[in-house]
């Protein structure tokens, strides 16, 4: 009788050990699948970021080419035209009063082209502080636009940005402003930037807005481009908009891991 009981106990222990090892093997199997899935996801993210980075570099090269063309071609042509006008004023003093406004307009146009050329040039952007570059562009926009622009900046401790951050932050700023001027029909823009405790830029307008829940609007090229740029450096990008209530775009450091 004791031998039967002992045999049953041994059998249960044996079965228990088998079940235990089965559970261990199943857990190891699922952990392996989980790690493999995470690895695939990470590779996919890295691949997407690599593609985005390639697109960004291509876009920057195009902008640099445009900047160079504006500086070398358009700038020189305007200088030549202005030179000819000055000669006409010397040769025909009676035309001086008529030609003076034209000369001034050409001078203003030349300055605008120079500013735009500098704004598009990546190397010039990298040589300066991105916040100062944004402030300079806002100053230019205020002079050349009827839209009211309110800019506020908060900084307790100076923040250092790497080259990639400088380019992407500035390009997203440019894209936002261009979209407002082209599509928003706004008469007021609020721009708020802080670097304390982390970087955040909010650009809001009082324009016509759009339905941000509409898939067609969410998938617009401009918004996708800005979102991908932000994601490439692990920044957070959000868009809030309602028809008739303007649009608010926020770019901030994404500290989530």
C-alpha positions as a LaTeX table, in Angstrom:
\begin{tabular}{lrrr}
\hline
Residue & $x$ (\AA) & $y$ (\AA) & $z$ (\AA) \\
\hline
Unk1 & 0.00 & 0.00 & 0.00 \\
Unk2 & 2.81 & 2.36 & 0.91 \\
Unk3 & 4.51 & 1.55 & $-2.38$ \\
Unk4 & 1.34 & 2.47 & $-4.30$ \\
Unk5 & 1.05 & 5.80 & $-2.46$ \\
Unk6 & 4.74 & 6.47 & $-3.05$ \\
Unk7 & 4.31 & 5.63 & $-6.72$ \\
Unk8 & 1.37 & 8.02 & $-7.00$ \\
Unk9 & 3.35 & 10.78 & $-5.26$ \\
Unk10 & 6.32 & 10.24 & $-7.56$ \\
Unk11 & 3.99 & 10.26 & $-10.58$ \\
Unk12 & 2.43 & 13.57 & $-9.47$ \\
Unk13 & 5.89 & 15.05 & $-8.87$ \\
Unk14 & 6.99 & 13.88 & $-12.30$ \\
Unk15 & 3.86 & 15.30 & $-13.95$ \\
Unk16 & 4.33 & 18.55 & $-11.99$ \\
Unk17 & 7.92 & 18.83 & $-13.19$ \\
Unk18 & 6.81 & 18.23 & $-16.77$ \\
Unk19 & 4.11 & 20.91 & $-16.45$ \\
Unk20 & 6.61 & 23.28 & $-14.84$ \\
Unk21 & 9.10 & 22.83 & $-17.66$ \\
Unk22 & 6.29 & 23.19 & $-20.21$ \\
Unk23 & 5.28 & 26.51 & $-18.64$ \\
Unk24 & 8.92 & 27.65 & $-18.64$ \\
Unk25 & 9.32 & 26.66 & $-22.30$ \\
Unk26 & 6.07 & 28.41 & $-23.28$ \\
Unk27 & 7.12 & 31.58 & $-21.44$ \\
Unk28 & 10.54 & 31.47 & $-23.10$ \\
Unk29 & 8.84 & 30.97 & $-26.46$ \\
Unk30 & 6.50 & 33.94 & $-25.98$ \\
Unk31 & 9.35 & 36.11 & $-24.67$ \\
Unk32 & 11.35 & 35.22 & $-27.76$ \\
Unk33 & 8.40 & 36.15 & $-29.99$ \\
Unk34 & 7.95 & 39.42 & $-28.07$ \\
Unk35 & 11.63 & 40.31 & $-28.40$ \\
Unk36 & 11.59 & 39.40 & $-32.09$ \\
Unk37 & 8.48 & 41.55 & $-32.63$ \\
Unk38 & 10.08 & 44.46 & $-30.76$ \\
Unk39 & 13.23 & 44.04 & $-32.84$ \\
Unk40 & 11.20 & 44.12 & $-36.06$ \\
Unk41 & 9.33 & 47.20 & $-34.82$ \\
Unk42 & 12.60 & 48.91 & $-33.91$ \\
Unk43 & 14.09 & 48.07 & $-37.30$ \\
Unk44 & 10.96 & 49.40 & $-39.00$ \\
Unk45 & 11.16 & 52.64 & $-36.98$ \\
Unk46 & 14.86 & 52.99 & $-37.78$ \\
Unk47 & 14.11 & 52.36 & $-41.46$ \\
Unk48 & 11.34 & 54.98 & $-41.44$ \\
Unk49 & 13.64 & 57.47 & $-39.68$ \\
Unk50 & 16.38 & 56.76 & $-42.21$ \\
Unk51 & 13.96 & 57.45 & $-45.07$ \\
Unk52 & 12.73 & 60.63 & $-43.36$ \\
Unk53 & 16.31 & 61.78 & $-42.80$ \\
Unk54 & 17.11 & 61.17 & $-46.48$ \\
Unk55 & 14.04 & 63.18 & $-47.51$ \\
Unk56 & 15.03 & 66.00 & $-45.13$ \\
Unk57 & 18.58 & 66.07 & $-46.50$ \\
Unk58 & 17.22 & 66.16 & $-50.06$ \\
Unk59 & 14.85 & 69.00 & $-49.17$ \\
Unk60 & 17.68 & 70.92 & $-47.53$ \\
Unk61 & 19.83 & 70.48 & $-50.63$ \\
Unk62 & 17.01 & 71.82 & $-52.81$ \\
Unk63 & 16.54 & 74.81 & $-50.48$ \\
Unk64 & 20.28 & 75.47 & $-50.53$ \\
Unk65 & 20.23 & 75.42 & $-54.33$ \\
Unk66 & 17.30 & 77.86 & $-54.40$ \\
Unk67 & 19.11 & 80.06 & $-51.89$ \\
Unk68 & 22.23 & 80.08 & $-54.05$ \\
Unk69 & 20.23 & 80.83 & $-57.20$ \\
Unk70 & 18.42 & 83.71 & $-55.49$ \\
Unk71 & 21.70 & 85.15 & $-54.28$ \\
Unk72 & 23.71 & 84.65 & $-57.46$ \\
Unk73 & 21.13 & 85.10 & $-60.20$ \\
Unk74 & 18.19 & 87.18 & $-58.96$ \\
Unk75 & 20.39 & 89.30 & $-56.69$ \\
Unk76 & 22.84 & 90.11 & $-59.46$ \\
Unk77 & 20.05 & 90.88 & $-61.94$ \\
Unk78 & 18.45 & 93.34 & $-59.51$ \\
Unk79 & 21.82 & 94.97 & $-58.87$ \\
Unk80 & 22.34 & 95.35 & $-62.62$ \\
Unk81 & 18.85 & 96.84 & $-63.14$ \\
Unk82 & 19.36 & 99.27 & $-60.27$ \\
Unk83 & 22.73 & 100.26 & $-61.75$ \\
Unk84 & 21.06 & 101.01 & $-65.10$ \\
Unk85 & 18.37 & 103.11 & $-63.39$ \\
Unk86 & 21.01 & 105.14 & $-61.56$ \\
Unk87 & 22.76 & 105.77 & $-64.89$ \\
Unk88 & 19.45 & 106.90 & $-66.43$ \\
Unk89 & 18.94 & 109.31 & $-63.54$ \\
Unk90 & 22.40 & 110.78 & $-64.17$ \\
Unk91 & 21.87 & 111.00 & $-67.94$ \\
Unk92 & 18.34 & 112.40 & $-67.65$ \\
Unk93 & 17.95 & 114.36 & $-64.39$ \\
Unk94 & 14.36 & 115.20 & $-65.34$ \\
Unk95 & 13.49 & 111.52 & $-64.88$ \\
Unk96 & 14.97 & 111.42 & $-61.39$ \\
Unk97 & 11.68 & 112.02 & $-59.60$ \\
Unk98 & 9.92 & 109.33 & $-61.63$ \\
Unk99 & 12.70 & 106.75 & $-61.28$ \\
Unk100 & 13.40 & 107.29 & $-57.57$ \\
Unk101 & 10.40 & 105.20 & $-56.34$ \\
Unk102 & 11.42 & 102.43 & $-58.76$ \\
Unk103 & 14.97 & 102.52 & $-57.41$ \\
Unk104 & 13.71 & 102.34 & $-53.82$ \\
Unk105 & 11.40 & 99.43 & $-54.65$ \\
Unk106 & 14.28 & 97.57 & $-56.26$ \\
Unk107 & 16.40 & 98.19 & $-53.18$ \\
Unk108 & 13.66 & 96.83 & $-50.90$ \\
Unk109 & 13.16 & 93.83 & $-53.18$ \\
Unk110 & 16.89 & 93.16 & $-53.16$ \\
Unk111 & 16.91 & 93.21 & $-49.34$ \\
Unk112 & 13.93 & 90.84 & $-49.20$ \\
Unk113 & 15.57 & 88.41 & $-51.61$ \\
Unk114 & 18.76 & 88.53 & $-49.55$ \\
Unk115 & 16.80 & 87.79 & $-46.36$ \\
Unk116 & 14.90 & 84.93 & $-47.99$ \\
Unk117 & 18.14 & 83.55 & $-49.43$ \\
Unk118 & 19.72 & 83.57 & $-45.98$ \\
Unk119 & 16.62 & 81.95 & $-44.43$ \\
Unk120 & 16.78 & 79.09 & $-46.93$ \\
Unk121 & 20.52 & 78.50 & $-46.56$ \\
Unk122 & 21.23 & 75.64 & $-44.16$ \\
Unk123 & 24.87 & 76.54 & $-43.53$ \\
Unk124 & 24.02 & 80.10 & $-42.50$ \\
Unk125 & 21.30 & 78.75 & $-40.21$ \\
Unk126 & 23.73 & 76.36 & $-38.50$ \\
Unk127 & 26.12 & 79.22 & $-37.77$ \\
Unk128 & 23.61 & 81.04 & $-35.58$ \\
Unk129 & 21.23 & 80.38 & $-32.70$ \\
Unk130 & 17.93 & 79.00 & $-34.01$ \\
Unk131 & 15.85 & 81.16 & $-31.63$ \\
Unk132 & 17.62 & 84.30 & $-32.90$ \\
Unk133 & 17.09 & 83.13 & $-36.49$ \\
Unk134 & 13.35 & 82.78 & $-35.82$ \\
Unk135 & 13.24 & 86.21 & $-34.16$ \\
Unk136 & 15.02 & 87.74 & $-37.18$ \\
Unk137 & 12.52 & 86.16 & $-39.57$ \\
Unk138 & 9.59 & 87.38 & $-37.45$ \\
Unk139 & 11.04 & 90.90 & $-37.58$ \\
Unk140 & 11.23 & 90.68 & $-41.39$ \\
Unk141 & 7.66 & 89.37 & $-41.60$ \\
Unk142 & 6.35 & 92.20 & $-39.44$ \\
Unk143 & 7.85 & 94.76 & $-41.82$ \\
Unk144 & 6.47 & 93.12 & $-44.95$ \\
Unk145 & 3.05 & 91.89 & $-43.86$ \\
Unk146 & $-0.28$ & 93.35 & $-42.79$ \\
Unk147 & $-0.84$ & 90.42 & $-40.43$ \\
Unk148 & $-0.31$ & 91.27 & $-36.77$ \\
Unk149 & 2.40 & 89.04 & $-35.28$ \\
Unk150 & 2.79 & 88.76 & $-31.51$ \\
Unk151 & 6.00 & 87.01 & $-30.42$ \\
Unk152 & 6.95 & 86.04 & $-26.89$ \\
Unk153 & 10.01 & 84.11 & $-25.73$ \\
Unk154 & 10.91 & 82.69 & $-22.32$ \\
Unk155 & 14.34 & 81.42 & $-21.44$ \\
Unk156 & 15.96 & 81.08 & $-18.02$ \\
Unk157 & 18.86 & 78.91 & $-19.06$ \\
Unk158 & 20.38 & 79.07 & $-22.55$ \\
Unk159 & 19.62 & 75.86 & $-24.43$ \\
Unk160 & 22.02 & 74.35 & $-26.91$ \\
Unk161 & 20.52 & 72.70 & $-29.98$ \\
Unk162 & 22.33 & 70.24 & $-32.21$ \\
Unk163 & 22.48 & 70.86 & $-35.97$ \\
Unk164 & 19.56 & 68.54 & $-36.73$ \\
Unk165 & 17.34 & 70.26 & $-34.16$ \\
Unk166 & 18.23 & 73.70 & $-35.52$ \\
Unk167 & 17.27 & 72.78 & $-39.07$ \\
Unk168 & 14.05 & 70.96 & $-38.21$ \\
Unk169 & 12.78 & 73.52 & $-35.68$ \\
Unk170 & 13.37 & 76.36 & $-38.14$ \\
Unk171 & 11.85 & 74.52 & $-41.12$ \\
Unk172 & 8.72 & 73.63 & $-39.13$ \\
Unk173 & 8.45 & 77.29 & $-38.09$ \\
Unk174 & 8.75 & 78.34 & $-41.75$ \\
Unk175 & 6.18 & 75.75 & $-42.87$ \\
Unk176 & 3.67 & 76.90 & $-40.23$ \\
Unk177 & 4.06 & 80.56 & $-41.17$ \\
Unk178 & 3.84 & 79.83 & $-44.90$ \\
Unk179 & 0.64 & 77.81 & $-44.37$ \\
Unk180 & $-0.91$ & 80.67 & $-42.40$ \\
Unk181 & $-0.04$ & 83.24 & $-45.08$ \\
Unk182 & $-1.26$ & 80.98 & $-47.90$ \\
Unk183 & $-4.38$ & 79.34 & $-46.51$ \\
Unk184 & $-5.51$ & 80.59 & $-43.09$ \\
Unk185 & $-6.89$ & 84.04 & $-44.04$ \\
Unk186 & $-5.77$ & 85.21 & $-40.61$ \\
Unk187 & $-5.04$ & 88.75 & $-39.45$ \\
Unk188 & $-3.25$ & 87.76 & $-36.27$ \\
Unk189 & $-0.52$ & 85.25 & $-35.36$ \\
Unk190 & 0.67 & 84.41 & $-31.86$ \\
Unk191 & 4.10 & 82.80 & $-31.57$ \\
Unk192 & 5.26 & 81.54 & $-28.19$ \\
Unk193 & 8.63 & 79.86 & $-27.57$ \\
Unk194 & 10.11 & 78.63 & $-24.32$ \\
Unk195 & 13.19 & 76.55 & $-23.51$ \\
Unk196 & 12.32 & 76.14 & $-19.82$ \\
Unk197 & 12.35 & 73.39 & $-18.70$ \\
Unk198 & 12.23 & 71.97 & $-22.23$ \\
Unk199 & 11.80 & 73.45 & $-25.69$ \\
Unk200 & 8.26 & 74.24 & $-26.80$ \\
Unk201 & 7.02 & 76.32 & $-29.74$ \\
Unk202 & 3.34 & 77.22 & $-30.16$ \\
Unk203 & 2.12 & 78.98 & $-33.32$ \\
Unk204 & $-1.56$ & 79.98 & $-33.31$ \\
Unk205 & $-3.63$ & 82.00 & $-35.78$ \\
Unk206 & $-7.18$ & 83.37 & $-35.81$ \\
Unk207 & $-7.86$ & 82.25 & $-39.38$ \\
Unk208 & $-10.55$ & 80.08 & $-40.91$ \\
Unk209 & $-9.20$ & 76.86 & $-39.40$ \\
Unk210 & $-10.15$ & 73.37 & $-40.59$ \\
Unk211 & $-11.68$ & 70.14 & $-39.33$ \\
Unk212 & $-8.69$ & 68.37 & $-37.75$ \\
Unk213 & $-10.77$ & 65.15 & $-37.43$ \\
Unk214 & $-11.13$ & 65.00 & $-41.21$ \\
Unk215 & $-8.70$ & 62.37 & $-42.51$ \\
Unk216 & $-8.12$ & 64.40 & $-45.68$ \\
Unk217 & $-6.88$ & 67.36 & $-43.63$ \\
Unk218 & $-4.75$ & 65.18 & $-41.33$ \\
Unk219 & $-3.03$ & 63.64 & $-44.34$ \\
Unk220 & $-2.15$ & 66.93 & $-46.05$ \\
Unk221 & 1.44 & 66.99 & $-47.30$ \\
Unk222 & 2.45 & 69.98 & $-45.18$ \\
Unk223 & 1.23 & 68.45 & $-41.90$ \\
Unk224 & 2.72 & 65.04 & $-42.71$ \\
Unk225 & 6.04 & 66.64 & $-43.61$ \\
Unk226 & 6.18 & 68.60 & $-40.33$ \\
Unk227 & 5.11 & 65.58 & $-38.26$ \\
Unk228 & 7.78 & 63.37 & $-39.85$ \\
Unk229 & 10.45 & 66.00 & $-39.31$ \\
Unk230 & 9.47 & 66.27 & $-35.64$ \\
Unk231 & 9.37 & 62.49 & $-35.22$ \\
Unk232 & 12.83 & 62.11 & $-36.76$ \\
Unk233 & 14.32 & 63.86 & $-33.72$ \\
Unk234 & 11.78 & 62.41 & $-31.22$ \\
Unk235 & 9.91 & 65.69 & $-30.78$ \\
Unk236 & 6.16 & 65.87 & $-30.18$ \\
Unk237 & 4.02 & 67.56 & $-32.88$ \\
Unk238 & 0.33 & 68.36 & $-32.40$ \\
Unk239 & $-2.29$ & 70.24 & $-34.42$ \\
Unk240 & $-5.50$ & 71.67 & $-32.98$ \\
Unk241 & $-7.97$ & 73.32 & $-35.33$ \\
Unk242 & $-11.68$ & 73.99 & $-35.74$ \\
Unk243 & $-13.56$ & 75.52 & $-38.63$ \\
Unk244 & $-13.86$ & 79.24 & $-38.00$ \\
Unk245 & $-11.67$ & 79.13 & $-34.89$ \\
Unk246 & $-8.13$ & 79.18 & $-36.24$ \\
Unk247 & $-5.31$ & 76.69 & $-35.83$ \\
Unk248 & $-2.75$ & 75.99 & $-33.12$ \\
Unk249 & 0.41 & 73.98 & $-33.81$ \\
Unk250 & 2.73 & 72.85 & $-31.02$ \\
Unk251 & 6.25 & 71.46 & $-31.34$ \\
Unk252 & 7.89 & 70.26 & $-28.14$ \\
Unk253 & 10.61 & 68.00 & $-26.88$ \\
Unk254 & 9.20 & 64.53 & $-26.41$ \\
Unk255 & 10.65 & 63.09 & $-23.21$ \\
Unk256 & 8.62 & 59.91 & $-23.37$ \\
Unk257 & 10.77 & 56.79 & $-23.75$ \\
\hline
\end{tabular}
